[in-house]
């Protein structure tokens, strides 16, 4: 099941990121618990992405999942830096980027699960279907809940 200790660390950080990411999304925003769980999520995601760059058994070289790890790191950075730097509309950037980070994590979960369970000729079509479904549901939930978490825009 595991090709190396790196694979085990990758799996454990993924499971912890899925757990902490879900907890952040489902609990009250802005307080100490949100921040602590959020930082735990970011730490897990950093470990997850770092270990992803050390795993090459699937393609033998830099592959599409490595490219998606770069996307994941970019989205994660887009979610955390506006809050640290307190940029204009920081909450807006934080909300969308961090939510999409979690959606991407769950899409990656389906891809990882399918690599271990499907024959190679079915793998890519099913990854595409699972990713599109995950992104569609995620998009709907992100848009539906935005009004609850983001300040109303005022016109000048």
N, C-alpha and C positions, 0 to 999 in steps of 0.2 A: 504494500500500500504506500509506503514512504520510500523514496529513493535515497534519502539522506536526512541528516539532522536538520539541514536547511529546509527540507520539505515539511518536516514536522513543525518547525518554528513558523513556517509560512501558514500551515493549516491552523495552528493555535492562534496566531495573530489574526487570521481571517475570522475565526469563530468569535474571538473577543471583540473584534471590530463590528461584527454583525450584531452582537449583543449590546455593546455600548451605543452603537449608532441607533438601534431601535429604541433603546431607553431614552436617548436624547430626544428623538422625534416624538415619543409618546408622553414625555413628562413636561412639567411646567418649564417655561423658558426664562432665561436671564438670571436665575439665582445661582447660589454656590454649587448646588447639585448639578445644574445644567453645565456650568463651567468645568467642574471636575470630570463629569462624564464625557464632556466634549473634548477635553485634553486627553483623556484616556483613549477616546476614539481616534484622535489625531495620532497619538503615539502608536497605537495598534496599526493604523494605516501606513505610517512611516516604516514600521518593521515589515509589514506585509509587502509593500512595494519594494523595499530594499532586498528582501529575500526573493522576490519575483525575478530580479535581475541576476540572481545566482542559479536559477533553475533553467536548464537547457535540454532536459531529456526528451521533451515532446518534439522539438524541431531540430535539435543539435546546434542551433545558432540563434541569433536574435530573431524573434518571431513576433507575430501579431499581438500576443499577450504582453510582450515586453513593451511594445508601442502603446498598448492600452494602460500599462503601468505609468508611462510618462503622462498620458492624459489624466489618469487618476491623481498623480502628484500635482499636476497643474490645477485641477479642480479643487483639490484639498487646499492648496496655497491660496487660490482665489477666495476660499471661504474663511480662512483664518487671518490673512494679512489685513484686510479692511478693518477688522475689529481691533487688531493690535495697533494699527496706524491711525485709527479713528478717522477714516476718510469720510467724505460726504456720502450719504446713503449707505453707510457701512452695514447697517442691519439688512438692507435690501440685498447687497452682495453676499453677505454671510448666509442669509436664508436660502437663496437659490443655489449657491455653490455647494454648501454643506448638504442640502437635500439631494442634489444631484450626485454628490460623492457617495451617499448611502445607496441611492438607486444604482449607481455604477457598481458598487460593491455587491449588491444582490444579483445584478446581471452577471457579474464575474462568478458568483457562486454557482449559477446555473451552468455556465460554460465549463467550470471546473468539474462539476458533477457529471456533466454529459461526456467529458473526455474520458472519464473512468467507466462509463456504463454503456456507451454506444460504439458500434463498429465505425471505423473511420469514414465510410461512405455516407453515413447518416449524421455524422458529427456536425459538420458546418451548417447544413440546413437547420438542424435542431438548435444550434447555438444562435443562429440568426432569429429564429422564431422566438426562442426564450428571451433573447435580448430585446426584441421589438415589444413583446408582451410586457416585460418588466419595465421598460422605458415608458410605454404607454400608460400603464397603471401608475407609475411614479409621477409622470407628468400631470395626470389628472388629480392626484392627491396633492401635489405641490401647488398647483393652481387653485384648487378648491380651498386649501388651508392658508393661502397667502394673506387673505384679508384678516384672518385671526391674529397673525403674528407680525405683520408689517404695518407701520403707521400709515394713516390715510394721507394721500397726496393733497396738498393744498394748492389752489390756483392763486396766482398773484394778480 
